[in-house]
């Protein structure tokens, strides 16, 4: 396990408006993305890379 984890931002879009947003490490973000795709089948769901996060943030 490394001290730096890549974070992802999952967003649910209604047209040009973000109606839900979630930031987490990749596995949790992927799980959330799939749940949002099932819940909001007609809306766009994006899962974007945010970059590494130090686990020792102060």
OpenMM code with the backbone's topology and positions (N, CA, C; nanometers):
from openmm import Vec3, app, unit

residues = "UNK UNK UNK UNK UNK UNK UNK UNK UNK UNK UNK UNK UNK UNK UNK UNK UNK UNK UNK UNK UNK UNK UNK UNK UNK UNK UNK UNK UNK UNK UNK UNK UNK UNK UNK UNK UNK UNK UNK UNK UNK UNK UNK UNK UNK UNK UNK UNK UNK UNK UNK UNK UNK UNK UNK UNK UNK UNK".split()
positions = [
    Vec3(0.0847, -0.1185, 0.0000),
    Vec3(0.0000, 0.0000, 0.0000),
    Vec3(0.0892, 0.1249, 0.0000),
    Vec3(0.0558, 0.2210, -0.0815),
    Vec3(0.1354, 0.3430, -0.0881),
    Vec3(0.0692, 0.4530, -0.0069),
    Vec3(0.1477, 0.5582, 0.0204),
    Vec3(0.0931, 0.6687, 0.0989),
    Vec3(0.0147, 0.7671, 0.0119),
    Vec3(0.0239, 0.7512, -0.1220),
    Vec3(-0.0464, 0.8434, -0.2117),
    Vec3(-0.1536, 0.7655, -0.2881),
    Vec3(-0.2747, 0.8103, -0.2769),
    Vec3(-0.3876, 0.7474, -0.3446),
    Vec3(-0.4423, 0.8428, -0.4495),
    Vec3(-0.4769, 0.7892, -0.5649),
    Vec3(-0.5369, 0.8729, -0.6682),
    Vec3(-0.6853, 0.8898, -0.6389),
    Vec3(-0.7270, 1.0148, -0.6378),
    Vec3(-0.8670, 1.0454, -0.6111),
    Vec3(-0.9414, 1.0629, -0.7432),
    Vec3(-1.0704, 1.0344, -0.7398),
    Vec3(-1.1574, 1.0520, -0.8549),
    Vec3(-1.2749, 1.1387, -0.8119),
    Vec3(-1.3292, 1.2157, -0.9058),
    Vec3(-1.4480, 1.2962, -0.8786),
    Vec3(-1.5592, 1.2446, -0.9693),
    Vec3(-1.6653, 1.1971, -0.9078),
    Vec3(-1.7830, 1.1483, -0.9800),
    Vec3(-1.8895, 1.2561, -0.9730),
    Vec3(-1.9444, 1.2916, -1.0882),
    Vec3(-2.0507, 1.3919, -1.0922),
    Vec3(-2.1680, 1.3405, -1.1734),
    Vec3(-2.2883, 1.3769, -1.1290),
    Vec3(-2.4119, 1.3477, -1.2009),
    Vec3(-2.4621, 1.4804, -1.2552),
    Vec3(-2.4905, 1.4820, -1.3854),
    Vec3(-2.5281, 1.6048, -1.4551),
    Vec3(-2.6747, 1.6017, -1.4982),
    Vec3(-2.7422, 1.7133, -1.4777),
    Vec3(-2.8756, 1.7362, -1.5323),
    Vec3(-2.8590, 1.8522, -1.6293),
    Vec3(-2.8402, 1.8186, -1.7576),
    Vec3(-2.8056, 1.9217, -1.8552),
    Vec3(-2.6665, 1.9734, -1.8235),
    Vec3(-2.6552, 2.1041, -1.8008),
    Vec3(-2.5248, 2.1634, -1.7680),
    Vec3(-2.5044, 2.1809, -1.6172),
    Vec3(-2.5971, 2.1308, -1.5377),
    Vec3(-2.5924, 2.1492, -1.3927),
    Vec3(-2.5508, 2.0204, -1.3216),
    Vec3(-2.4560, 2.0326, -1.2303),
    Vec3(-2.4153, 1.9192, -1.1477),
    Vec3(-2.5163, 1.9065, -1.0340),
    Vec3(-2.5772, 1.7884, -1.0217),
    Vec3(-2.6761, 1.7683, -0.9153),
    Vec3(-2.6226, 1.6803, -0.8035),
    Vec3(-2.5096, 1.6128, -0.8288),
    Vec3(-2.4451, 1.5321, -0.7245),
    Vec3(-2.2965, 1.5242, -0.7558),
    Vec3(-2.2147, 1.5240, -0.6500),
    Vec3(-2.0700, 1.5146, -0.6666),
    Vec3(-2.0129, 1.4349, -0.5512),
    Vec3(-1.9141, 1.3506, -0.5825),
    Vec3(-1.8520, 1.2638, -0.4822),
    Vec3(-1.7040, 1.2507, -0.5150),
    Vec3(-1.6167, 1.2671, -0.4164),
    Vec3(-1.4720, 1.2531, -0.4353),
    Vec3(-1.4228, 1.1425, -0.3437),
    Vec3(-1.3488, 1.0458, -0.4037),
    Vec3(-1.2962, 0.9334, -0.3251),
    Vec3(-1.1843, 0.8663, -0.4033),
    Vec3(-1.1186, 0.7688, -0.3392),
    Vec3(-1.0198, 0.6879, -0.4082),
    Vec3(-1.0906, 0.6077, -0.5168),
    Vec3(-1.0136, 0.5637, -0.6159),
    Vec3(-1.0678, 0.5008, -0.7371),
    Vec3(-1.1696, 0.3886, -0.7127),
    Vec3(-1.1426, 0.2914, -0.6258),
    Vec3(-1.2407, 0.1824, -0.6088),
    Vec3(-1.3765, 0.2308, -0.5554),
    Vec3(-1.3733, 0.3216, -0.4584),
    Vec3(-1.4991, 0.3739, -0.4034),
    Vec3(-1.5714, 0.4610, -0.5059),
    Vec3(-1.4948, 0.5381, -0.5808),
    Vec3(-1.5553, 0.6234, -0.6831),
    Vec3(-1.6223, 0.5388, -0.7916),
    Vec3(-1.5598, 0.4296, -0.8307),
    Vec3(-1.6181, 0.3411, -0.9324),
    Vec3(-1.7485, 0.2804, -0.8816),
    Vec3(-1.7507, 0.2424, -0.7552),
    Vec3(-1.8731, 0.1856, -0.6957),
    Vec3(-1.9857, 0.2900, -0.6929),
    Vec3(-1.9512, 0.4124, -0.6539),
    Vec3(-2.0490, 0.5209, -0.6513),
    Vec3(-2.0987, 0.5522, -0.7920),
    Vec3(-2.0065, 0.5555, -0.8879),
    Vec3(-2.0451, 0.5822, -1.0273),
    Vec3(-2.1487, 0.4807, -1.0764),
    Vec3(-2.1245, 0.3529, -1.0517),
    Vec3(-2.2196, 0.2502, -1.0952),
    Vec3(-2.3552, 0.2663, -1.0275),
    Vec3(-2.3553, 0.3006, -0.8998),
    Vec3(-2.4809, 0.3231, -0.8280),
    Vec3(-2.5572, 0.4412, -0.8877),
    Vec3(-2.4870, 0.5485, -0.9201),
    Vec3(-2.5516, 0.6674, -0.9775),
    Vec3(-2.6025, 0.6397, -1.1190),
    Vec3(-2.5307, 0.5565, -1.1945),
    Vec3(-2.5776, 0.5202, -1.3294),
    Vec3(-2.7076, 0.4409, -1.3217),
    Vec3(-2.7192, 0.3543, -1.2213),
    Vec3(-2.8446, 0.2798, -1.2035),
    Vec3(-2.9568, 0.3728, -1.1576),
    Vec3(-2.9249, 0.4606, -1.0634),
    Vec3(-3.0265, 0.5496, -1.0051),
    Vec3(-3.0741, 0.6556, -1.1034),
    Vec3(-2.9809, 0.7119, -1.1819),
    Vec3(-3.0106, 0.8204, -1.2752),
    Vec3(-2.9775, 0.7761, -1.4180),
    Vec3(-3.0473, 0.6743, -1.4650),
    Vec3(-3.0164, 0.6112, -1.5930),
    Vec3(-3.0198, 0.7082, -1.7111),
    Vec3(-3.1023, 0.8097, -1.7078),
    Vec3(-3.1124, 0.9026, -1.8198),
    Vec3(-3.0168, 1.0198, -1.8157),
    Vec3(-2.9376, 1.0310, -1.7077),
    Vec3(-2.8479, 1.1453, -1.6921),
    Vec3(-2.7029, 1.1063, -1.7183),
    Vec3(-2.6224, 1.2071, -1.7485),
    Vec3(-2.4794, 1.1852, -1.7709),
    Vec3(-2.4092, 1.1758, -1.6355),
    Vec3(-2.3215, 1.0749, -1.6237),
    Vec3(-2.2407, 1.0553, -1.5043),
    Vec3(-2.0951, 1.0533, -1.5491),
    Vec3(-2.0116, 1.1375, -1.4866),
    Vec3(-1.8697, 1.1419, -1.5223),
    Vec3(-1.7856, 1.0993, -1.4030),
    Vec3(-1.6684, 1.0422, -1.4333),
    Vec3(-1.5746, 0.9958, -1.3317),
    Vec3(-1.4368, 1.0440, -1.3749),
    Vec3(-1.3891, 1.1553, -1.3155),
    Vec3(-1.2655, 1.2206, -1.3575),
    Vec3(-1.1545, 1.2036, -1.2554),
    Vec3(-1.0314, 1.1909, -1.3052),
    Vec3(-0.9134, 1.1817, -1.2207),
    Vec3(-0.8807, 1.3179, -1.1609),
    Vec3(-0.8573, 1.3219, -1.0294),
    Vec3(-0.8171, 1.4458, -0.9626),
    Vec3(-0.6684, 1.4477, -0.9337),
    Vec3(-0.6047, 1.3337, -0.9263),
    Vec3(-0.4619, 1.3272, -0.8977),
    Vec3(-0.4354, 1.2707, -0.7607),
    Vec3(-0.3076, 1.2610, -0.7260),
    Vec3(-0.2712, 1.1983, -0.5979),
    Vec3(-0.3036, 1.2862, -0.4787),
    Vec3(-0.3272, 1.2208, -0.3672),
    Vec3(-0.3521, 1.2898, -0.2400),
    Vec3(-0.2579, 1.2301, -0.1379),
    Vec3(-0.1874, 1.3137, -0.0676),
    Vec3(-0.0988, 1.2666, 0.0386),
    Vec3(-0.1825, 1.2189, 0.1559),
    Vec3(-0.1528, 1.1024, 0.2084),
    Vec3(-0.2299, 1.0505, 0.3221),
    Vec3(-0.1949, 1.1221, 0.4520),
    Vec3(-0.0929, 1.2067, 0.4491),
    Vec3(-0.0522, 1.2799, 0.5686),
    Vec3(-0.0833, 1.4284, 0.5554),
    Vec3(-0.1986, 1.4623, 0.4976),
    Vec3(-0.2389, 1.6023, 0.4838),
    Vec3(-0.2533, 1.6670, 0.6203),
    Vec3(-0.2101, 1.7909, 0.6301),
    Vec3(-0.2231, 1.8668, 0.7556),
    Vec3(-0.3143, 1.9837, 0.7359),
] * unit.nanometer
topology = app.Topology()
chain = topology.addChain("A")
for resn in residues:
    res = topology.addResidue(resn, chain)
    for name in ("N", "CA", "C"):
        topology.addAtom(name, app.Element.getBySymbol(name[0]), res)
